[in-house]
Amino acid sequence: MTCYGGNVSLSLSEEDRLLFPVTGYGSNDCRDEYSNPRPSPVTGGWIGADQEEEALRRKLKYFFMSPCEKYQAKGRKPFKLVLQILKILIVTIQLVLFGLSNEMAVTFKEENTASFKHLFLKDYDDSDDALAVYTQSDVYDHMFYTIEQYLALPENTVGRYAYVYNVGVNGSALSLCQQYYKKGRIDPANDTFIIDPHVVTDCIGVNPLSTPTAGLGRDYRNFTLKFHKLINVTIQFQLKAINLQTIIHNEIPDCYTFFITVSFHIKCYGKVKISLDNQASIKECRDPSVSGHADSYARVWFDVAVIVVCIFSLLLCGRSIIRGIILQNEFVKYFKSSLKRDVCWGDTMEFINGWYILLIISDVLTITGSIIKIGIELKNLSSYDECGILLGTSTLLVWVGVIRYLTFFQKYNILIVTLRAAFPNVIRFCCCVAVIYLGYCFCGWIVLGPYHVKFRSLSLVSECLFSLINGDDMFVTFSGMQESSMLVWLFSQVYLYTFISLFIYMVLSLFIALITGAYETIKVSVKDEADAEIELNVFVNDILSYTLTHAYTNIPVFLK
């Protein structure tokens, strides 16, 4: 490069300069060759493009390049891009493997829960989830039936179950408990009652006999329920089982412990609801032996590999964010010191890549979920739900992160650009709509709750109204309204018709119009993007001696 007074004569092309060996990120190598100032093309703007300014512009231009542009300019291999593609593959494979394993565990638990309901609940029908009784004798019959079925389990059940001892009251295997108010007397005839709200729990233990041929003990039949102040009755016990179906999928069988609770809910006098709840814990069987099957820790090592890849991804994304912050501070400092101007908030946020933050969150979730999955594989944990939430969310974020690489191509960038343009208006619109929606929720809950099953609680009201917005269950919602009160029925008709008309014909239409308007605006403005550059882009692209090749000029930052 040769300098003549105030004029600059270039002997190196931009591509040659970017290909020049560097000593660090945004290298300042050869900066002593470009020392002459030049006039700024921006009136009243930057004056004297000295070494610092030229070096800063070069850093900025390189920072906002895509991986492909960096490779074309300096031959830099897109290691981060390759790592993200690898991470997508292995994280998806990990999720599929976990899903298959989780499916077997969930299926085994659900099938056993169905078996327990048929075994321990008298007159249970699959179609009747709300089993209930209405007389004292029926309560005793169902309670004693559950205990007797438990005691006779080895002779009755098709599956192989084992009792768990010393888990109930006084070291027993089964606990029969009732909860009632400490003091209670109700006299409906005189409209009087006396209640001490302190709850008392009374329990007895029942143990299976060691010899099945011996007669069953009947001590539990002397257990008397205090119906006049009763709250609930529970029967709790544990059973053990082994899931042999996992052998089909080349996995070592798991040992399960089922925590079973049969509850008699006295929520309202006159009706007793009966339910069975089953919780399961999984642990490794002692001394497992499967002929022709050796211990394999391939899945554990695969999970370790996933953790290692995610750690590398986390470090690379974190490094990129730190570099962006450093370059941001350098850019802001230069504006304040040399140009005596403040950088707007929008320009400073261009240095913080939201996609990297998304990938960091995904990496943290994947690492945490993989650690839990390793514990599940080694039978030290049974947190399938927690692991599923972590791995599922992380995989979702990983796949969403793929959009970042599509945004490097203008024709594939329309979704992100449209959402970004419409987001502020959509948020403001949703805030206004939420106020109206909450008003309808509270009104429907108070007025229609006693007369319609879909309006019994706030959560049910919200679910029902959201379904109506999407056009679901309209006729069922209208027809489910009880006509015991003509005034309430008329109110329900006005309520439902106004809500459906307002939200379907107006709110949804306006919401779609906001998105459509943003899309049309983007289509028009993208053609004139070079004339509407933000101040950061103007500074980066205002390079005389650093003009890039035609492929790199005037690329808006938001399209990257």
Legacy VTK file of the C-alpha trace (Angstrom):
# vtk DataFile Version 3.0
C-alpha trace
ASCII
DATASET POLYDATA
POINTS 560 float
0.000 0.000 0.000
1.321 3.421 -0.950
0.138 6.701 0.545
0.291 10.061 -1.248
-0.769 12.922 0.959
-4.442 12.619 1.743
-5.182 10.124 -1.016
-5.150 6.397 -0.446
-3.912 4.016 -3.109
-4.727 0.356 -2.504
-2.317 -2.399 -3.433
-4.203 -5.069 -1.496
-7.771 -6.065 -2.209
-10.228 -6.499 0.634
-10.135 -10.272 0.242
-6.304 -10.198 0.424
-6.437 -8.155 3.596
-8.946 -10.473 5.258
-6.811 -13.443 4.211
-3.746 -11.850 5.797
-2.485 -13.876 8.817
-3.981 -12.683 12.089
-2.800 -12.925 15.668
-6.179 -12.756 17.310
-9.846 -12.163 16.842
-10.421 -9.061 14.730
-6.695 -8.891 14.123
-4.927 -5.542 13.879
-2.046 -6.966 11.860
-0.639 -4.612 9.233
-2.534 -1.733 10.774
0.550 0.453 10.506
0.188 0.295 6.734
-3.140 2.109 6.814
-2.429 5.244 8.771
-3.485 8.130 6.553
-6.752 9.839 7.367
-9.461 10.319 4.794
-12.584 12.488 4.640
-15.834 10.931 5.794
-18.688 10.500 3.316
-21.194 11.246 6.074
-21.775 14.972 6.513
-21.071 16.052 10.062
-20.153 12.486 10.905
-16.924 10.655 11.373
-13.781 12.663 10.616
-10.328 11.213 10.134
-10.396 7.499 9.484
-7.198 6.742 11.367
-5.710 3.429 12.335
-8.120 2.858 15.215
-11.165 3.592 13.080
-10.030 1.355 10.225
-9.181 -1.483 12.620
-12.535 -1.153 14.363
-14.425 -1.204 11.081
-12.553 -4.291 10.017
-13.431 -6.023 13.285
-17.084 -5.061 12.964
-17.321 -6.181 9.352
-15.768 -9.517 10.198
-17.869 -9.942 13.353
-21.162 -9.662 11.478
-20.198 -12.059 8.692
-21.928 -15.420 8.384
-19.851 -18.629 8.718
-19.828 -19.029 4.928
-18.632 -15.449 4.422
-15.897 -15.886 7.013
-14.763 -19.038 5.246
-14.721 -17.285 1.867
-12.935 -14.237 3.266
-10.269 -15.786 5.497
-10.610 -19.536 5.049
-11.870 -19.945 8.606
-13.440 -23.372 9.084
-17.022 -23.211 10.454
-16.274 -25.404 13.484
-19.211 -24.024 15.437
-21.620 -24.794 12.595
-20.295 -28.352 12.280
-20.538 -28.789 16.048
-24.165 -27.598 16.075
-25.085 -30.019 13.279
-23.412 -32.851 15.208
-25.227 -31.789 18.367
-28.589 -31.821 16.599
-27.999 -35.403 15.463
-26.818 -36.855 18.759
-29.345 -34.955 20.899
-32.174 -36.196 18.673
-30.872 -39.778 18.853
-30.600 -39.468 22.631
-34.177 -38.213 22.844
-35.472 -41.102 20.707
-33.657 -43.677 22.854
-34.998 -42.097 26.030
-38.494 -41.948 24.547
-38.474 -45.676 23.801
-37.241 -46.494 27.303
-39.725 -44.103 28.889
-42.534 -45.605 26.815
-41.823 -49.070 28.219
-41.730 -47.762 31.798
-44.941 -45.759 31.407
-46.732 -48.654 29.701
-45.705 -51.068 32.464
-46.927 -48.676 35.153
-50.238 -47.929 33.413
-50.994 -51.592 32.767
-50.274 -52.469 36.390
-52.400 -49.555 37.595
-55.314 -50.884 35.537
-54.737 -54.355 37.021
-54.670 -52.961 40.564
-57.973 -51.165 40.027
-59.635 -54.376 38.904
-58.031 -56.331 41.750
-58.616 -53.986 44.686
-61.710 -51.938 43.758
-65.014 -53.728 44.055
-67.354 -53.454 41.045
-64.778 -51.429 39.119
-65.553 -50.732 35.468
-63.041 -49.324 32.977
-65.582 -46.818 31.714
-66.377 -45.607 35.245
-63.516 -43.500 36.578
-65.727 -41.942 39.259
-66.522 -44.985 41.406
-68.744 -43.979 44.321
-70.920 -45.508 47.056
-73.775 -44.018 49.046
-74.386 -46.188 52.127
-72.327 -47.055 55.194
-72.552 -50.767 54.464
-71.189 -50.199 50.961
-68.238 -48.257 52.386
-67.400 -51.168 54.700
-67.885 -53.705 51.912
-65.506 -51.909 49.539
-62.971 -51.284 52.299
-62.911 -54.912 53.449
-62.908 -56.124 49.842
-59.672 -54.207 49.155
-57.959 -55.664 52.226
-59.096 -59.225 51.504
-57.966 -58.983 47.892
-54.587 -57.782 49.122
-54.249 -60.676 51.556
-55.226 -63.191 48.858
-53.047 -61.612 46.169
-50.702 -64.602 45.539
-53.677 -66.890 44.801
-55.679 -64.436 42.674
-53.322 -62.393 40.542
-51.992 -63.398 37.144
-48.836 -61.304 37.529
-45.988 -61.969 39.899
-46.104 -59.564 42.854
-44.412 -59.581 46.243
-45.440 -57.966 49.523
-43.309 -55.248 51.106
-43.214 -55.554 54.898
-42.407 -53.023 57.613
-43.715 -50.030 55.649
-47.053 -49.545 57.414
-48.272 -48.788 60.914
-46.309 -50.608 63.639
-44.124 -52.372 61.079
-47.056 -53.814 59.156
-47.372 -54.276 55.398
-50.749 -52.506 55.016
-52.101 -49.433 56.786
-55.821 -48.744 57.199
-56.378 -45.163 58.347
-59.264 -42.781 58.868
-59.084 -39.028 59.356
-61.841 -37.235 61.235
-62.488 -34.039 63.166
-61.488 -34.185 66.814
-64.971 -33.236 67.918
-68.088 -33.123 65.825
-71.821 -33.150 66.314
-74.276 -32.309 63.557
-78.013 -31.884 64.128
-79.732 -30.907 60.847
-83.158 -31.046 62.504
-82.278 -28.136 64.772
-79.887 -26.475 62.314
-77.026 -26.789 64.794
-73.539 -28.255 64.750
-70.398 -28.356 66.869
-67.055 -28.940 65.118
-63.477 -28.954 66.395
-61.441 -28.477 63.158
-58.378 -30.294 64.513
-57.875 -33.477 62.483
-57.259 -36.822 64.170
-55.715 -39.781 62.313
-56.538 -43.305 63.507
-54.710 -46.251 61.900
-54.340 -50.004 62.251
-51.862 -52.336 60.540
-52.585 -55.526 58.635
-49.997 -58.187 57.767
-50.341 -61.045 55.253
-50.073 -64.486 56.782
-46.837 -66.381 56.248
-48.715 -69.527 55.206
-51.429 -68.971 52.586
-53.341 -72.055 53.727
-53.922 -70.625 57.184
-57.115 -68.746 57.917
-57.107 -64.991 57.301
-57.155 -62.754 60.333
-60.316 -60.685 60.860
-59.052 -58.025 63.279
-59.396 -55.298 60.667
-63.164 -55.917 60.587
-63.399 -54.400 64.066
-62.255 -51.056 62.644
-65.179 -48.660 63.140
-65.609 -45.547 61.018
-66.861 -42.316 62.588
-69.132 -41.239 59.758
-70.591 -38.207 61.570
-67.199 -36.454 61.548
-65.266 -38.472 58.970
-63.002 -36.748 56.414
-61.486 -39.649 54.477
-60.338 -43.263 54.676
-57.102 -44.533 53.100
-55.593 -47.972 52.568
-51.872 -47.886 51.800
-49.496 -50.717 50.887
-46.577 -51.514 48.585
-45.957 -54.258 46.043
-42.860 -55.317 44.124
-42.671 -56.486 40.511
-40.135 -57.014 37.707
-40.641 -55.740 34.158
-39.455 -58.577 31.919
-40.722 -56.929 28.721
-37.539 -54.857 28.471
-35.648 -57.983 27.365
-37.398 -57.678 23.994
-35.625 -54.327 23.490
-32.264 -55.739 24.610
-32.392 -54.081 28.030
-31.838 -55.534 31.485
-35.206 -55.890 33.323
-36.032 -53.264 35.938
-37.294 -53.880 39.458
-40.348 -51.815 40.418
-41.867 -50.908 43.748
-45.489 -49.753 43.538
-46.856 -47.410 46.210
-50.610 -47.982 46.154
-53.199 -45.848 47.937
-56.930 -46.584 47.901
-58.849 -43.508 49.051
-62.444 -43.019 50.172
-63.151 -39.302 49.795
-65.928 -37.874 51.983
-66.069 -34.533 50.167
-69.788 -34.103 50.622
-72.166 -36.022 52.847
-74.234 -38.534 50.965
-71.542 -39.616 48.457
-68.190 -41.329 48.952
-65.811 -41.311 45.972
-63.368 -44.217 45.718
-60.085 -43.919 43.835
-56.780 -45.761 43.504
-53.463 -43.979 43.068
-50.299 -45.789 42.051
-46.773 -44.367 42.186
-43.751 -46.364 41.047
-40.050 -46.298 41.811
-37.457 -48.106 39.706
-34.179 -49.567 40.851
-31.604 -52.013 39.584
-32.342 -55.648 40.337
-29.862 -57.500 42.514
-27.640 -59.943 40.623
-29.495 -59.793 37.278
-28.852 -62.773 35.036
-30.015 -62.969 31.425
-28.677 -65.864 29.348
-26.648 -64.698 26.362
-26.764 -61.044 27.463
-23.725 -59.206 28.784
-23.716 -55.928 30.666
-23.670 -53.025 28.255
-23.008 -49.419 29.130
-23.204 -48.182 25.544
-26.089 -45.822 26.315
-24.282 -44.399 29.323
-21.183 -43.676 27.240
-23.376 -42.163 24.545
-24.902 -39.834 27.156
-21.392 -38.903 28.279
-20.513 -38.073 24.661
-23.610 -35.854 24.445
-22.515 -34.022 27.595
-19.013 -33.470 26.180
-20.365 -32.100 22.886
-22.769 -29.790 24.727
-19.956 -28.523 26.951
-17.901 -27.639 23.861
-20.944 -25.942 22.334
-21.555 -24.057 25.577
-17.960 -22.832 25.686
-17.934 -21.746 22.034
-21.247 -19.885 22.320
-20.148 -18.283 25.575
-16.885 -17.213 23.961
-18.785 -15.651 21.050
-21.035 -13.708 23.413
-18.037 -12.463 25.404
-16.303 -11.375 22.202
-19.452 -9.565 21.146
-19.596 -7.721 24.467
-15.907 -6.766 24.198
-16.424 -5.473 20.660
-19.571 -3.668 21.802
-17.649 -1.855 24.528
-14.910 -0.954 22.049
-17.490 0.407 19.598
-19.288 2.461 22.272
-15.996 3.746 23.669
-14.820 4.851 20.227
-18.060 6.747 19.579
-17.847 8.542 22.911
-14.142 9.370 22.787
-13.571 10.093 19.102
-16.975 11.136 17.776
-18.481 12.583 20.989
-21.706 10.685 20.375
-23.729 8.086 22.264
-24.691 4.790 20.672
-28.397 3.986 20.776
-29.642 0.910 22.617
-30.667 -0.844 19.409
-27.143 -0.640 17.991
-25.554 -2.003 21.150
-27.944 -4.963 21.226
-26.802 -5.989 17.742
-23.647 -7.346 19.385
-25.644 -9.706 21.636
-26.619 -12.673 19.495
-29.888 -14.066 20.828
-29.332 -17.349 19.006
-26.227 -18.006 21.095
-28.218 -17.398 24.271
-30.815 -19.874 22.992
-28.101 -22.465 22.332
-26.561 -21.908 25.772
-29.928 -22.528 27.438
-30.346 -25.634 25.298
-26.880 -26.889 26.264
-27.540 -26.389 29.977
-30.849 -28.263 29.740
-29.262 -31.077 27.721
-26.375 -31.487 30.164
-28.736 -31.567 33.152
-31.134 -33.968 31.434
-28.271 -36.232 30.341
-26.970 -36.448 33.915
-30.438 -37.481 35.108
-30.691 -39.956 32.222
-27.393 -41.542 33.251
-28.831 -41.957 36.740
-31.898 -43.618 35.222
-29.745 -45.916 33.070
-27.770 -46.948 36.166
-31.065 -47.448 38.084
-30.113 -44.846 40.690
-32.944 -42.491 39.718
-36.498 -42.852 38.434
-37.114 -39.204 37.500
-38.543 -39.923 34.062
-40.787 -36.852 34.062
-38.022 -34.399 34.981
-35.628 -35.957 32.475
-38.271 -35.908 29.744
-39.032 -32.212 30.310
-35.351 -31.256 30.193
-34.447 -33.337 27.139
-37.643 -32.449 25.290
-37.220 -28.712 25.856
-33.537 -28.797 24.936
-34.243 -30.692 21.710
-36.941 -28.167 20.829
-34.505 -25.287 21.330
-31.789 -27.065 19.327
-34.087 -27.521 16.353
-35.377 -23.955 16.643
-31.745 -22.843 16.581
-31.450 -24.319 13.083
-33.476 -21.333 11.878
-30.433 -19.144 12.568
-28.519 -20.791 9.755
-31.476 -20.462 7.410
-31.542 -16.725 8.096
-28.225 -16.394 6.266
-30.264 -16.825 3.094
-32.632 -13.936 2.437
-35.379 -16.070 0.894
-35.508 -18.304 3.991
-35.386 -15.403 6.418
-38.944 -14.159 6.023
-40.348 -15.967 9.100
-37.862 -14.536 11.595
-37.930 -11.053 10.078
-41.740 -10.985 10.073
-41.995 -12.178 13.679
-39.394 -9.650 14.743
-41.232 -6.803 13.036
-44.666 -7.831 14.325
-43.604 -8.767 17.870
-44.015 -5.340 19.560
-47.491 -4.776 18.115
-48.519 -8.360 18.878
-47.474 -8.004 22.526
-49.420 -4.768 22.940
-52.423 -6.318 21.225
-52.284 -9.422 23.446
-52.165 -7.283 26.596
-55.403 -5.557 25.585
-57.046 -8.854 24.632
-55.943 -10.496 27.902
-57.890 -7.916 29.904
-61.106 -8.741 28.038
-60.386 -12.489 28.216
-59.851 -12.423 31.995
-63.072 -10.461 32.409
-65.008 -13.172 30.578
-63.245 -15.855 32.660
-64.219 -14.349 36.000
-67.749 -13.579 34.852
-68.316 -17.095 33.489
-66.890 -18.741 36.595
-69.145 -16.827 38.996
-72.375 -16.843 36.983
-72.258 -20.116 35.039
-70.131 -22.224 37.406
-73.034 -23.654 39.429
-74.932 -24.614 36.257
-72.262 -25.805 33.812
-69.550 -28.420 34.376
-67.098 -26.561 32.105
-67.257 -23.442 34.290
-66.711 -25.031 37.725
-63.191 -23.574 38.181
-61.129 -20.760 36.686
-58.813 -23.197 34.912
-61.781 -25.018 33.356
-63.315 -21.704 32.280
-60.084 -20.623 30.593
-59.752 -23.977 28.808
-63.371 -23.852 27.662
-63.138 -20.282 26.334
-59.848 -20.983 24.562
-61.485 -23.984 22.886
-64.365 -21.787 21.775
-61.916 -19.337 20.186
-60.600 -22.211 18.082
-64.118 -23.365 17.206
-64.114 -26.535 19.345
-67.050 -27.927 21.345
-69.383 -25.040 20.587
-72.574 -27.094 20.491
-71.555 -29.117 23.563
-70.921 -25.915 25.498
-74.305 -24.482 24.535
-76.219 -27.708 25.180
-74.473 -28.444 28.486
-76.064 -25.432 30.146
-78.707 -26.422 32.705
-82.082 -24.737 32.308
-83.010 -24.811 35.992
-82.785 -21.019 36.069
-84.246 -19.202 33.067
-82.455 -15.965 33.973
-79.050 -17.677 34.097
-79.809 -19.556 30.872
-80.591 -16.295 29.047
-77.423 -14.763 30.473
-75.394 -17.752 29.240
-76.700 -17.287 25.700
-75.721 -13.618 25.655
-72.383 -14.449 27.293
-71.421 -17.184 24.805
-72.659 -15.397 21.679
-70.853 -12.158 22.525
-67.621 -13.958 23.433
-67.570 -16.069 20.265
-68.454 -13.138 18.035
-65.916 -10.813 19.636
-62.953 -13.177 19.705
-63.459 -15.136 16.485
-64.666 -12.397 14.151
-62.745 -9.446 15.578
-59.832 -10.421 17.804
-58.509 -13.258 15.644
-58.981 -11.239 12.478
-57.055 -8.292 13.906
-54.330 -10.617 15.180
-53.870 -12.133 11.733
-53.941 -8.647 10.220
-51.009 -7.598 12.418
-48.888 -10.492 11.165
-49.972 -9.945 7.564
-49.241 -6.222 7.783
-45.753 -6.885 9.110
-45.143 -9.374 6.302
-46.228 -6.912 3.632
-44.086 -4.201 5.189
-41.057 -6.479 5.152
-41.610 -7.363 1.500
-41.591 -3.687 0.562
-38.837 -2.499 2.890
-36.368 -5.287 2.151
-35.884 -3.861 -1.350
-34.845 -0.496 0.078
-32.873 -1.866 3.027
-29.628 -0.268 1.861
-31.228 3.168 2.202
-32.492 2.493 5.722
-29.408 1.153 7.448
-29.006 1.618 11.149
-26.108 3.708 12.411
-24.018 0.634 13.163
-24.358 -0.598 9.575
-23.512 2.843 8.225
-20.335 2.882 10.268
-19.344 -0.659 9.252
-20.080 -0.161 5.553
-18.453 3.296 5.425
-15.106 1.887 4.336
-13.072 3.214 1.453
-9.967 1.138 1.816
-11.852 -1.839 3.288
-14.597 -2.212 0.698
-15.651 -5.846 0.549
-16.351 -7.819 -2.554
-19.792 -7.528 -4.093
-21.037 -10.572 -2.180
-20.496 -8.887 1.213
-21.714 -5.325 0.679
-24.842 -3.781 2.183
-26.017 -6.858 4.096
-28.405 -5.730 6.849
-27.432 -6.969 10.289
-30.911 -8.250 11.049
-30.718 -10.577 8.038
-27.712 -12.273 9.583
LINES 1 561
560 0 1 2 3 4 5 6 7 8 9 10 11 12 13 14 15 16 17 18 19 20 21 22 23 24 25 26 27 28 29 30 31 32 33 34 35 36 37 38 39 40 41 42 43 44 45 46 47 48 49 50 51 52 53 54 55 56 57 58 59 60 61 62 63 64 65 66 67 68 69 70 71 72 73 74 75 76 77 78 79 80 81 82 83 84 85 86 87 88 89 90 91 92 93 94 95 96 97 98 99 100 101 102 103 104 105 106 107 108 109 110 111 112 113 114 115 116 117 118 119 120 121 122 123 124 125 126 127 128 129 130 131 132 133 134 135 136 137 138 139 140 141 142 143 144 145 146 147 148 149 150 151 152 153 154 155 156 157 158 159 160 161 162 163 164 165 166 167 168 169 170 171 172 173 174 175 176 177 178 179 180 181 182 183 184 185 186 187 188 189 190 191 192 193 194 195 196 197 198 199 200 201 202 203 204 205 206 207 208 209 210 211 212 213 214 215 216 217 218 219 220 221 222 223 224 225 226 227 228 229 230 231 232 233 234 235 236 237 238 239 240 241 242 243 244 245 246 247 248 249 250 251 252 253 254 255 256 257 258 259 260 261 262 263 264 265 266 267 268 269 270 271 272 273 274 275 276 277 278 279 280 281 282 283 284 285 286 287 288 289 290 291 292 293 294 295 296 297 298 299 300 301 302 303 304 305 306 307 308 309 310 311 312 313 314 315 316 317 318 319 320 321 322 323 324 325 326 327 328 329 330 331 332 333 334 335 336 337 338 339 340 341 342 343 344 345 346 347 348 349 350 351 352 353 354 355 356 357 358 359 360 361 362 363 364 365 366 367 368 369 370 371 372 373 374 375 376 377 378 379 380 381 382 383 384 385 386 387 388 389 390 391 392 393 394 395 396 397 398 399 400 401 402 403 404 405 406 407 408 409 410 411 412 413 414 415 416 417 418 419 420 421 422 423 424 425 426 427 428 429 430 431 432 433 434 435 436 437 438 439 440 441 442 443 444 445 446 447 448 449 450 451 452 453 454 455 456 457 458 459 460 461 462 463 464 465 466 467 468 469 470 471 472 473 474 475 476 477 478 479 480 481 482 483 484 485 486 487 488 489 490 491 492 493 494 495 496 497 498 499 500 501 502 503 504 505 506 507 508 509 510 511 512 513 514 515 516 517 518 519 520 521 522 523 524 525 526 527 528 529 530 531 532 533 534 535 536 537 538 539 540 541 542 543 544 545 546 547 548 549 550 551 552 553 554 555 556 557 558 559
